[in-house]
């Protein structure tokens, strides 16, 4: 399994849209990567198209903490 990249710009967009289904899909793939021994890279794309990696997640505990922070901005159905 290869490293999984989460683009935080996309996460923020899904939060604004309250798109829980898309967020769930991203976190399922991220969890599979971590369980498989790979890392999850958090990457932000800038307005000029450049990307920069600002964090790596390598444990389920860290992934669950990040997921918890993401979902606190998503309204319940």
Buried (B, 14 or more C-beta within 10 A) or exposed (E): EEEBBBBBBBBEEBBEEEBBEEBEEBBEBBBEBBEEEBBBBBBBEEEEEEEEEEBEBEEEEBBBEBBEEBBEEBEEE
